[in-house]
Amino acid sequence: MEDRRRRVYGRRLGHRLRPGRQVLLERALPALRIDLPEDTQARIDLNGLFPAPVSDRWLEIGFGAGEHLAHQVRANPAVGFIGCEPFVQGVAGLLRHLEDDGTVDRVRIFPDDARLLLDRLPDACIGRLFVLFSDPWPKKRHHKRRLIDAETLAAFARILKDGAEFRWASDDSGYVEWTLEHVAGNAAFALAERISGDWPSRRADWPETRYEQKARAAGRAPVFLRYVRSRR
Ligand SMILES: C[S@@+](CC[C@H](N)C(=O)[O-])C[C@H]1O[C@@H](n2cnc3c(N)ncnc32)[C@H](O)[C@@H]1O
């Protein structure tokens, strides 16, 4: 049987990394990478994940080129961040932002399928979760590749703290409907806001990602969903 939890669809490698980015990856990633404990039943010990105490931990899955994550890191100086992205060019892009900003100490990276990490995170450890423009896999036969499904949502519900926010966005109307339906099927989440297009105050707190820019340039209006993890 196919082990879908060990399969990342889409790109891990694009064009060859530019030499500078390759050097950056080799130099900076080892200290920031989250390695899963060898004991497959063990959860990751998040104490000491960051060199200094953090007020909360936020997670971004599929951070792409890293501009949104880097923004959140800059804007929330007390928070520690975990970013998941299997696409190496994306990881290198994030590292460049973090080094420019001097914020590497507050970020840890899981450069693989986020579902492998989700299974190993402790209960109620994440205060905010971002899943922005996750691959929509529009063809029906590919729907099973979508990140959002009952199993992933159960994992989100387990790792999120009570009252934590889950932010999601997409420009694919089929994936929007799919996500609304699937999340509605999980009693741990309440839809707090559904916004189409844009809103005046968003940029400071929810900046555009690269895929959002592409979507807008192609004339597609994204939909933004904000969920709250209910009390246990
Ligand atoms: C369409 S891109 C969006 C990137 C970025 N969030 C943005 O809005 O510009 C989706 C990203 O999710 C990543 N991705 C796909 N499957 C993933 C998985 N299972 N775990 C973590 N990231 C994944 C891809 O490598 C890709 O960078």
The ligand as a MOL file (V3000), in Angstrom:
LIG
                    3D

  0  0  0     0  0            999 V3000
M  V30 BEGIN CTAB
M  V30 COUNTS 27 29 0 0 0
M  V30 BEGIN ATOM
M  V30 1 C 1.9890 26.4650 -4.0580 0
M  V30 2 S 3.3870 26.5500 -3.0170 0 CHG=1
M  V30 3 C 3.0270 27.9360 -1.9310 0
M  V30 4 C 4.2560 28.4620 -1.2570 0
M  V30 5 C 4.0240 29.6650 -0.3160 0
M  V30 6 N 3.2360 29.2780 0.8490 0
M  V30 7 C 3.3820 30.8140 -1.0430 0
M  V30 8 O 2.1920 31.0990 -0.7640 0
M  V30 9 O 4.0620 31.4470 -1.8810 0 CHG=-1
M  V30 10 C 3.1490 25.1730 -1.9130 0
M  V30 11 C 4.3870 24.8370 -1.1130 0
M  V30 12 O 4.1080 23.7650 -0.2380 0
M  V30 13 C 5.2160 22.8810 -0.2120 0
M  V30 14 N 4.7240 21.5510 0.1730 0
M  V30 15 C 4.0560 20.6740 -0.6030 0
M  V30 16 N 3.7740 19.5560 0.0760 0
M  V30 17 C 4.2680 19.7560 1.3360 0
M  V30 18 C 4.2970 18.9600 2.5090 0
M  V30 19 N 3.7540 17.7470 2.5180 0
M  V30 20 N 4.8870 19.4540 3.6170 0
M  V30 21 C 5.4430 20.7100 3.6010 0
M  V30 22 N 5.4420 21.5020 2.5160 0
M  V30 23 C 4.8670 21.0310 1.3960 0
M  V30 24 C 5.7430 22.9280 -1.6320 0
M  V30 25 O 7.1070 22.5330 -1.7180 0
M  V30 26 C 5.5510 24.3840 -1.9960 0
M  V30 27 O 6.6720 25.1850 -1.6850 0
M  V30 END ATOM
M  V30 BEGIN BOND
M  V30 1 1 1 2
M  V30 2 1 2 3
M  V30 3 1 2 10
M  V30 4 1 3 4
M  V30 5 1 4 5
M  V30 6 1 5 6
M  V30 7 1 5 7
M  V30 8 2 7 8
M  V30 9 1 7 9
M  V30 10 1 10 11
M  V30 11 1 11 12
M  V30 12 1 11 26
M  V30 13 1 12 13
M  V30 14 1 13 14
M  V30 15 1 13 24
M  V30 16 1 14 15
M  V30 17 1 14 23
M  V30 18 2 15 16
M  V30 19 1 16 17
M  V30 20 1 17 18
M  V30 21 2 17 23
M  V30 22 1 18 19
M  V30 23 2 18 20
M  V30 24 1 20 21
M  V30 25 2 21 22
M  V30 26 1 22 23
M  V30 27 1 24 25
M  V30 28 1 24 26
M  V30 29 1 26 27
M  V30 END BOND
M  V30 END CTAB
M  END
